[in-house]
């Protein structure tokens, strides 16, 4: 027996369902198949919205229901031959009528209970699985459709019901034994309590349904079919060069899925891991791709870090005060207060001084958490032994995951160094004793940058990407751009440096492309660019928040020089041939140098001394080598040097100057 689960994108349209049918019938030639089906993509959200509108007394829920019905009927008409459509159309129509009656009741009562919401959401999986079964019926393919609520027994915790595996396993085995078929089609996501009421297994629960059937039937494999070709080293929507992971352990997969790897619902892994059932993650739209195999003992690999993942929408709760030091029971009271409100704790960290403890929770739970904790510690807060709970919002967790990280020195150093070099501030750190996961709490706005920086540090050994912003397109700027264009292939091939000019500005216009400008046609692009407002350009550079950013000033403008501080404070390196900033009042120069040190940003200005001769670099090299400079003599102006060399008194000074 094998179990194949198909996600919402896999059954979003009639064309997609035909792909599913091809995969299922192909698999059934080797062994019997249980097909677990999710709702059509977007339908679960639409059902929830319809219920919420009805509960709020908004009759617009009826229009939402009409759209849901129309979408399913259209799929029937595209999927099933005309001669065989009537039964499928009637089945969908009956389901939609029942759904409408349920929403009418919600509208009348003005209440949407958790129990009713579970019943409401179940229609998505029920109707989608019926569509798959109807197509098999129309093609004469032997199969059996079964309502999962008759097989999966749960408790009555609506929304995230817990499975009674003893009863469930027996019911599934009895059904399969009594009803032999090459293909079984079942709706995912749903089960039933002992009293028969519909329950759901949590968002993403169709994956879990697949695991439940796989374990009950001792399946040879569980396949999760989605719209990506397996797990990746990072989210491909954030990291262009994310790499597929061919093999991964259950523990690593669990860590990655917990921290936001969307291809897998975390509770799925536990049952199949204990049963030792191989779990494949495959792509419905590229079935020939290898995908990812999750197994007990994957083959050896060379990557210390297996993947990088993230989870957003977090708030840090910070409990601080001298009254915590050396007093047992504070942590218990803190977690008890949160548990009483059914608030899930995502990350925990505590200072060794015991003066503070911080936990991360979902942003939606933050205010309830603050109220509960402040009430629990009200006596200590009133006595000023503790501060009121402090919230930090707009945060996210970025996690490095890999079993090979254990006892491998230097991983944390590379992580912190890469983030620090790019100005990503770390608010909190957590690492379990298993050393499979290092989690860092950062600002949500920095997540994309952080993941790209870390992916480059741990996976992209082929090259390092540098993003350049150039202001100034005169004679020197043109020569620089020509040189960059000429050297780009060399830098990539010899120095493993992918240099991209992301923005270019003249005195009148600027052009910006986050993917890099074509240096063969920059004059035309610049001429057609936007009108230059320096503050707008600087704001865009800051908003892009690209890794390894360098701002190059090829002007003599005081206005451009005034931008350096804002850029350095965001860890954007500054390279200037503009003499204004570094020949300005000394406090301004010192401030820029200080910002460069504080935010770990390069600040280079070689051409401010010596008429473009490398005087600063030469002096620094001498000092680093231990030499002491006693005296310097130089004519630092080429113009004055020329004039005095040619003025011998035989002709007027003004003539020599001319």
GIWO-V484324 format. One record per residue. RES is the residue in one small letter. PHI is phi in degrees with one decimal (* if undefined). OMEGA is omega in degrees with one decimal (none if undefined). Layout:
((RES & PHI & OMEGA) (RES & PHI & OMEGA))
This chain:
((x & * & 175.0) (x & -131.6 & -178.2) (x & -117.4 & 179.0) (x & -119.5 & 178.1) (x & -109.2 & -178.7) (x & -118.4 & -177.7) (x & -79.4 & -175.0) (x & -61.8 & 178.3) (x & -68.3 & -178.9) (x & -68.8 & -179.5) (x & -121.5 & -174.5) (x & -70.0 & -177.2) (x & -137.1 & 177.0) (x & -62.0 & 179.5) (x & -61.3 & 178.9) (x & -67.3 & 179.7) (x & -63.1 & 176.8) (x & -63.6 & 175.3) (x & -63.5 & 178.5) (x & -60.2 & -179.3) (x & -60.4 & 178.9) (x & -61.3 & -179.7) (x & -65.4 & -177.1) (x & -66.1 & -178.1) (x & -66.0 & 176.0) (x & -66.2 & 179.6) (x & -65.7 & -177.1) (x & -67.0 & 177.7) (x & -69.8 & -179.4) (x & -94.3 & -176.3) (x & -165.9 & 178.2) (x & -61.6 & -172.7) (x & -128.8 & 165.8) (x & -101.9 & -178.5) (x & -105.6 & 179.2) (x & -101.0 & -170.2) (x & -117.5 & 172.9) (x & -85.5 & 173.8) (x & -68.0 & 173.8) (x & -54.4 & -176.6) (x & -49.2 & 177.5) (x & 89.9 & -175.2) (x & -71.0 & -178.9) (x & -60.4 & 177.8) (x & -62.5 & 179.5) (x & -65.9 & 178.2) (x & -65.3 & 178.6) (x & -61.6 & -179.5) (x & -62.9 & 178.5) (x & -60.7 & 179.5) (x & -63.5 & -179.4) (x & -66.7 & 177.8) (x & -64.5 & 179.4) (x & -62.6 & -179.4) (x & -65.1 & -180.0) (x & -83.5 & 179.2) (x & 78.4 & 179.8) (x & -97.6 & -177.0) (x & -72.8 & 176.1) (x & -66.3 & 176.4) (x & -60.0 & -178.4) (x & -65.4 & 177.8) (x & -65.3 & 177.3) (x & -61.1 & 178.9) (x & -66.3 & 178.5) (x & -63.7 & 178.3) (x & -65.2 & 178.7) (x & -61.6 & -179.9) (x & -64.1 & -177.7) (x & -61.7 & -179.5) (x & -63.4 & 179.9) (x & -68.3 & 179.4) (x & -66.8 & 178.1) (x & -64.8 & 177.5) (x & -63.2 & 177.8) (x & -58.3 & -175.9) (x & -66.5 & 177.4) (x & -82.2 & -170.5) (x & -91.1 & -171.5) (x & -109.5 & 174.8) (x & -55.9 & -174.2) (x & -53.3 & -176.4) (x & -64.3 & -175.7) (x & -113.1 & -171.8) (x & -79.0 & -168.1) (x & -57.8 & -178.1) (x & -64.1 & -179.3) (x & -67.2 & 178.6) (x & -62.0 & 179.5) (x & -63.6 & -179.2) (x & -64.4 & 178.7) (x & -66.0 & -179.7) (x & -62.8 & 178.1) (x & -62.1 & 179.0) (x & -62.3 & -179.1) (x & -69.3 & 176.2) (x & -64.2 & 178.1) (x & -64.9 & 178.5) (x & -63.6 & 179.8) (x & -64.6 & 178.7) (x & -62.5 & 179.1) (x & -65.4 & 179.4) (x & -67.9 & 175.8) (x & -60.2 & 178.8) (x & -66.2 & 177.8) (x & -62.0 & 179.3) (x & -61.5 & -178.8) (x & -66.6 & -177.7) (x & -78.8 & -175.3) (x & 68.1 & -176.4) (x & -147.2 & 177.0) (x & -124.0 & -178.8) (x & -75.6 & 177.6) (x & -61.3 & 179.3) (x & -64.8 & 179.9) (x & -66.7 & 179.5) (x & -62.7 & 177.1) (x & -61.0 & 178.3) (x & -62.9 & -179.4) (x & -63.1 & -177.2) (x & -67.5 & -176.0) (x & -63.3 & -176.2) (x & -63.7 & -179.9) (x & -60.8 & -179.7) (x & -69.0 & -179.9) (x & -60.4 & -176.3) (x & -71.5 & 179.5) (x & -64.0 & 179.6) (x & -66.6 & 176.5) (x & -66.9 & 176.7) (x & -64.6 & 178.2) (x & -61.9 & 179.3) (x & -64.1 & -179.9) (x & -64.9 & 177.5) (x & -66.1 & 176.8) (x & -60.6 & 179.3) (x & -63.4 & -177.3) (x & -65.9 & -179.6) (x & -94.1 & 178.0) (x & 72.7 & 180.0) (x & -88.3 & -179.6) (x & -61.4 & -178.8) (x & -163.5 & 176.3) (x & -143.4 & 174.9) (x & -94.0 & -179.5) (x & -141.0 & 176.7) (x & -74.7 & -177.8) (x & -60.8 & -179.7) (x & -66.0 & 177.5) (x & -85.8 & -175.9) (x & -119.8 & -175.8) (x & -97.1 & 179.8) (x & -95.4 & -180.0) (x & -130.8 & 168.6) (x & -81.7 & -175.8) (x & -100.7 & 175.8) (x & -85.5 & -172.9) (x & -64.9 & -178.6) (x & 99.3 & 177.8) (x & -141.8 & -175.2) (x & -68.3 & 177.1) (x & -97.2 & -174.0) (x & -85.6 & 169.4) (x & -89.3 & -171.8) (x & -67.1 & -179.1) (x & -62.4 & 179.6) (x & -69.0 & -177.1) (x & -60.7 & -178.9) (x & -57.6 & -178.5) (x & -66.6 & -178.8) (x & -65.7 & 179.4) (x & -66.1 & -179.3) (x & -63.9 & 179.6) (x & -63.1 & -179.2) (x & -62.0 & -178.2) (x & -65.3 & 179.2) (x & -66.0 & -177.0) (x & -85.2 & -175.9) (x & -130.6 & -178.8) (x & -65.7 & 178.7) (x & -159.8 & 177.4) (x & -73.7 & -177.7) (x & -136.2 & 173.3) (x & -112.6 & 178.6) (x & -111.6 & -178.5) (x & -135.8 & 173.8) (x & -76.0 & 175.6) (x & -86.4 & 167.5) (x & 80.5 & -170.5) (x & -120.8 & 173.6) (x & -149.5 & 179.0) (x & -147.3 & 174.8) (x & -75.8 & -176.6) (x & -60.8 & 179.8) (x & -85.5 & 178.0) (x & 90.2 & -179.4) (x & -70.2 & -177.7) (x & -71.5 & 175.9) (x & -127.5 & 175.5) (x & -124.0 & -171.9) (x & -100.8 & -178.1) (x & 97.8 & 179.1) (x & -59.8 & -172.6) (x & 90.8 & -173.6) (x & -67.9 & 177.0) (x & -66.1 & 172.5) (x & -58.6 & -179.4) (x & -61.7 & 177.0) (x & -57.9 & 178.0) (x & -58.7 & 179.2) (x & -64.9 & 179.6) (x & -61.0 & 179.3) (x & -66.3 & -178.9) (x & -62.0 & -178.7) (x & -69.0 & -178.3) (x & -61.1 & -174.2) (x & -100.1 & -177.4) (x & 50.2 & -175.5) (x & -61.7 & 177.9) (x & -75.1 & 179.9) (x & -165.2 & 171.4) (x & -119.1 & 178.8) (x & -115.4 & 174.8) (x & -104.0 & -178.3) (x & -99.7 & -175.7) (x & -137.7 & -176.8) (x & -107.5 & 174.0) (x & -130.9 & -175.1) (x & -87.7 & 175.9) (x & 94.7 & 177.6) (x & -78.7 & -177.3) (x & -122.4 & 178.3) (x & -65.6 & 175.2) (x & -162.3 & 178.9) (x & -64.7 & -176.9) (x & -65.1 & 175.6) (x & -74.0 & 179.7) (x & -105.1 & -175.4) (x & -120.5 & -175.6) (x & -60.8 & -173.8) (x & -100.5 & 175.0) (x & -57.5 & -174.2) (x & -110.7 & 176.8) (x & -68.8 & 176.2) (x & -105.4 & -175.6) (x & -73.9 & -178.4) (x & -133.7 & 179.5) (x & -152.4 & 178.8) (x & -80.4 & 177.1) (x & -58.6 & -176.9) (x & -64.0 & 179.1) (x & -66.5 & 179.3) (x & -62.6 & 179.7) (x & -66.0 & 178.4) (x & -61.8 & -178.4) (x & -64.9 & -178.0) (x & -68.3 & 178.2) (x & -63.8 & -177.5) (x & -97.6 & 164.9) (x & 101.3 & 174.7) (x & -70.0 & -166.0) (x & -70.9 & -174.9) (x & -76.4 & -174.7) (x & -143.5 & 177.9) (x & -85.5 & -170.1) (x & -49.0 & -177.6) (x & -62.8 & -180.0) (x & -60.0 & -168.1) (x & -72.2 & -172.3) (x & -55.9 & -177.3) (x & -62.0 & -177.2) (x & -71.9 & 177.2) (x & -63.8 & -179.7) (x & -66.6 & 179.2) (x & -85.3 & 179.8) (x & 69.3 & -178.6) (x & -89.5 & 178.1) (x & -61.2 & -178.7) (x & -118.9 & 177.8) (x & -102.6 & 171.7) (x & -112.8 & -170.5) (x & -127.4 & -177.5) (x & -108.5 & 179.8) (x & -58.5 & -173.8) (x & -94.8 & 173.8) (x & -145.8 & -172.8) (x & -62.3 & 179.8) (x & -76.9 & 178.7) (x & -64.0 & -174.8) (x & -65.5 & -176.9) (x & 74.5 & -179.3) (x & -119.6 & 175.6) (x & -103.9 & 176.0) (x & -96.4 & -173.7) (x & -147.4 & -177.2) (x & -66.4 & -175.8) (x & -130.9 & 178.8) (x & -66.6 & 179.3) (x & -63.1 & -179.8) (x & -58.7 & 178.3) (x & -142.9 & -173.9) (x & -95.5 & -176.8) (x & -80.0 & 176.2) (x & -68.8 & 175.8) (x & -97.2 & -178.3) (x & -87.0 & -178.9) (x & -166.4 & 179.2) (x & -125.4 & -177.1) (x & -136.9 & -178.2) (x & -150.5 & 173.7) (x & -141.5 & -175.5) (x & -107.1 & 178.2) (x & 65.4 & -176.0) (x & -112.4 & 172.0) (x & -131.4 & 175.6) (x & -91.4 & 174.0) (x & -103.0 & -176.1) (x & -115.6 & 177.5) (x & -107.2 & -174.2) (x & -132.7 & 174.2) (x & 153.9 & -179.7) (x & -67.1 & -179.8) (x & -68.7 & 178.9) (x & -86.7 & -170.1) (x & -65.9 & 175.1) (x & 73.2 & -179.3) (x & -103.2 & -179.7) (x & -71.5 & 172.1) (x & 99.8 & -178.1) (x & -65.3 & -179.6) (x & -61.7 & 179.5) (x & -59.7 & -179.4) (x & -66.8 & 179.2) (x & -61.4 & -177.5) (x & -70.0 & 175.8) (x & -65.1 & 178.4) (x & -63.3 & 178.8) (x & -69.6 & 179.5) (x & -63.5 & 178.8) (x & -61.4 & 177.5) (x & -96.8 & -178.3) (x & 55.8 & 179.0) (x & -101.1 & -178.7) (x & -79.6 & 176.7) (x & -94.4 & -174.2) (x & -92.8 & -176.8) (x & -150.5 & -179.5) (x & -131.5 & 172.5) (x & -149.7 & -178.1) (x & -139.1 & 177.6) (x & -73.1 & -179.0) (x & -66.8 & 177.9) (x & -75.3 & -177.4) (x & 65.0 & -179.1) (x & -80.6 & -178.2) (x & -150.7 & 173.6) (x & -139.9 & -177.5) (x & -126.2 & 175.8) (x & -134.3 & 176.9) (x & -104.2 & 177.1) (x & -133.6 & 174.9) (x & -63.5 & -177.2) (x & -57.8 & -178.4) (x & -66.2 & -177.6) (x & -96.9 & -168.0) (x & -61.9 & -176.0) (x & -67.1 & 176.3) (x & -62.4 & 179.4) (x & -63.5 & -178.9) (x & -61.9 & 179.9) (x & -60.8 & -177.2) (x & -65.0 & -177.1) (x & -70.8 & 178.7) (x & -62.5 & 177.0) (x & -67.9 & -179.0) (x & -63.0 & -175.6) (x & -104.4 & -178.1) (x & -55.4 & 179.7) (x & -62.0 & -180.0) (x & -68.1 & 178.6) (x & -68.1 & 178.4) (x & -62.9 & 180.0) (x & -84.5 & 179.1) (x & 63.1 & 172.0) (x & -84.2 & 175.8) (x & -132.3 & 172.2) (x & -87.4 & 172.4) (x & -56.7 & -177.8) (x & -55.6 & -179.0) (x & -106.0 & -178.3) (x & -105.4 & 169.8) (x & -120.4 & -173.5) (x & -104.1 & 176.3) (x & 67.8 & -175.8) (x & -112.4 & 177.4) (x & -149.1 & 175.5) (x & -111.6 & 169.8) (x & -115.3 & -173.7) (x & -124.5 & 167.6) (x & -93.5 & -177.1) (x & -127.8 & 175.0) (x & 172.4 & 178.5) (x & -66.2 & -177.3) (x & -74.5 & 176.9) (x & -68.9 & -177.0) (x & -59.7 & 178.3) (x & 58.9 & 179.7) (x & -107.2 & -174.7) (x & -69.1 & 172.8) (x & 95.3 & -177.4) (x & -65.7 & -179.9) (x & -61.3 & 179.5) (x & -61.7 & 178.4) (x & -64.8 & 179.4) (x & -61.9 & -176.5) (x & -67.3 & 179.0) (x & -64.8 & -179.6) (x & -64.3 & -179.8) (x & -69.4 & -178.6) (x & -63.2 & 179.9) (x & -61.9 & -178.6) (x & -105.8 & 172.4) (x & 71.5 & 177.1) (x & -93.3 & -177.0) (x & -81.9 & -179.6) (x & -98.5 & -178.3) (x & -87.2 & 179.9) (x & -159.7 & -178.0) (x & -134.6 & 174.3) (x & -144.2 & 175.6) (x & -143.2 & 178.0) (x & -76.0 & -179.4) (x & -67.0 & 177.5) (x & -70.9 & 179.4) (x & 61.3 & 176.6) (x & -87.0 & -171.5) (x & -146.7 & 168.9) (x & -118.1 & -176.7) (x & -109.4 & 177.6) (x & -124.2 & 176.9) (x & -97.8 & -177.9) (x & -135.1 & 174.2) (x & -66.2 & -178.9) (x & -58.7 & -179.0) (x & -65.7 & -177.2) (x & -97.6 & -172.2) (x & -61.4 & -177.8) (x & -60.2 & 179.4) (x & -62.1 & -177.2) (x & -62.3 & -178.4) (x & -65.8 & 178.0) (x & -66.1 & 178.8) (x & -61.6 & -178.0) (x & -70.4 & 178.1) (x & -64.1 & 177.4) (x & -64.4 & -177.0) (x & -70.4 & -172.2) (x & -108.8 & -175.2) (x & -124.2 & -172.6) (x & -93.3 & -179.6) (x & -72.0 & -177.7) (x & -66.1 & -178.8) (x & -161.0 & 173.3) (x & -113.3 & -178.4) (x & -95.0 & 175.5) (x & -121.4 & -177.8) (x & -109.3 & -170.8) (x & -112.0 & 175.9) (x & -119.4 & -174.0) (x & -113.6 & 173.0) (x & -115.6 & -177.6) (x & 120.1 & -178.4) (x & -127.6 & 176.1) (x & -82.9 & -176.8) (x & -59.4 & -178.6) (x & -67.9 & 179.2) (x & -60.1 & 178.9) (x & -62.4 & 179.6) (x & -63.8 & 178.8) (x & -61.8 & -179.2) (x & -63.6 & 177.4) (x & -64.2 & 179.6) (x & -66.8 & 178.8) (x & -62.7 & 179.1) (x & -59.7 & -178.7) (x & -66.8 & -171.8) (x & -91.2 & -178.0) (x & -53.2 & 178.9) (x & -62.1 & -179.4) (x & -64.3 & -179.4) (x & -60.2 & 179.9) (x & -70.5 & -175.2) (x & -76.2 & -172.6) (x & -95.3 & -175.8) (x & -108.0 & -179.4) (x & 53.7 & -178.1) (x & -123.2 & 176.1) (x & -92.5 & -176.2) (x & -97.0 & -179.6) (x & -119.9 & 171.4) (x & -87.5 & -173.5) (x & -87.7 & -179.2) (x & -142.7 & 178.6) (x & -141.0 & -178.2) (x & -133.3 & 170.2) (x & -107.8 & 179.6) (x & -72.0 & -175.1) (x & -117.3 & -173.3) (x & -132.4 & 169.8) (x & -146.0 & 177.2) (x & -133.0 & -176.3) (x & -139.4 & 176.1) (x & -141.6 & -177.7) (x & -58.0 & 180.0) (x & -91.0 & 179.1) (x & 103.6 & 179.7) (x & -84.6 & 173.2) (x & -82.3 & -175.5) (x & -74.2 & 176.4) (x & -79.5 & -175.0) (x & -131.5 & -175.7) (x & -62.5 & -180.0) (x & -59.6 & 179.4) (x & -66.7 & 179.2) (x & -62.3 & -177.8) (x & -67.5 & -179.8) (x & -62.4 & -179.2) (x & -94.0 & -175.7) (x & -76.6 & -178.6) (x & -82.2 & 176.4) (x & -64.6 & -174.1) (x & -78.2 & 165.2) (x & -129.1 & -170.6) (x & -57.7 & -179.4) (x & -62.7 & 177.5) (x & -67.6 & 178.8) (x & -64.6 & 179.2) (x & -61.4 & 178.8) (x & -61.6 & 179.1) (x & -68.5 & 176.7) (x & -61.5 & 179.0) (x & -65.6 & -178.6) (x & -68.1 & 177.9) (x & -61.6 & 173.6) (x & 53.9 & -177.6) (x & -78.0 & 179.2) (x & -71.6 & 175.1) (x & 48.1 & -177.5) (x & -89.0 & 179.7) (x & -133.0 & 177.2) (x & -101.7 & -176.5) (x & -113.4 & -179.1) (x & -103.6 & 179.3) (x & -112.3 & -179.8) (x & -132.8 & 170.8) (x & -119.2 & -170.7) (x & -89.5 & 174.5) (x & -68.5 & -179.8) (x & -64.6 & 177.6) (x & -66.7 & 179.5) (x & -60.5 & 179.1) (x & -67.5 & -179.3) (x & -84.9 & -172.0) (x & -57.2 & -174.4) (x & -59.7 & -179.5) (x & -63.3 & -179.6) (x & -76.0 & 179.2) (x & -60.3 & 179.6) (x & -67.3 & 174.9) (x & -108.2 & 177.4) (x & 62.0 & 172.3) (x & -94.7 & 179.6) (x & -65.9 & -180.0) (x & -123.0 & 173.6) (x & -120.5 & -172.0) (x & -130.2 & 163.9) (x & -98.6 & 173.5) (x & -69.0 & -174.6) (x & -84.8 & -168.7) (x & -63.1 & -172.4) (x & -63.9 & -173.0) (x & -87.1 & 171.7) (x & -115.5 & 177.8) (x & -83.4 & 178.3) (x & -54.6 & -173.6) (x & -56.2 & 179.0) (x & -57.8 & 178.5) (x & -68.1 & 177.2) (x & -60.3 & -179.0) (x & -63.5 & 179.0) (x & -63.5 & 179.2) (x & -63.6 & 178.0) (x & -63.0 & 179.6) (x & -64.9 & 177.8) (x & -62.1 & 179.2) (x & -61.5 & 178.3) (x & -69.2 & -175.5) (x & -62.9 & -175.5) (x & -106.0 & 172.6) (x & 54.1 & -178.3) (x & -116.2 & 177.5) (x & -66.7 & 175.0) (x & -137.3 & -172.6) (x & -116.4 & -175.6) (x & -149.6 & -174.8) (x & -50.2 & -170.6) (x & -78.2 & 177.3) (x & -74.5 & -178.0) (x & -132.2 & 168.8) (x & 80.4 & 176.2) (x & 48.7 & 175.8) (x & 80.0 & 174.1) (x & -76.2 & -175.8) (x & -76.7 & -176.6) (x & -69.7 & -176.3) (x & -63.5 & 179.5) (x & -61.5 & -179.7) (x & -64.8 & 179.1) (x & -62.6 & 179.4) (x & -61.5 & 179.0) (x & -63.1 & 178.6) (x & -62.3 & -178.5) (x & -64.9 & 179.7) (x & -65.4 & 179.9) (x & -84.1 & 177.2) (x & 101.9 & 178.8) (x & -74.7 & 175.1) (x & -114.8 & -179.1) (x & -83.7 & -178.4) (x & -88.2 & -174.3) (x & -160.9 & 175.7) (x & -124.9 & 174.1) (x & -128.2 & -179.3) (x & -167.0 & 165.1) (x & -100.8 & -170.3) (x & -90.0 & 178.1) (x & -120.6 & 177.0) (x & -62.6 & -178.9) (x & -66.6 & 179.4) (x & -64.3 & 178.4) (x & -59.3 & 179.2) (x & -62.2 & -175.9) (x & -61.6 & -176.2) (x & -71.3 & 176.8) (x & -71.7 & -177.0) (x & -106.4 & 178.3) (x & -95.1 & -178.3) (x & -120.9 & 177.0) (x & 89.4 & -177.9) (x & -85.3 & 176.9) (x & -142.8 & -175.2) (x & -60.1 & 178.9) (x & -57.3 & -178.3) (x & -60.8 & 180.0) (x & -66.9 & 178.3) (x & -64.2 & 179.3) (x & -62.0 & 179.2) (x & -63.7 & none))
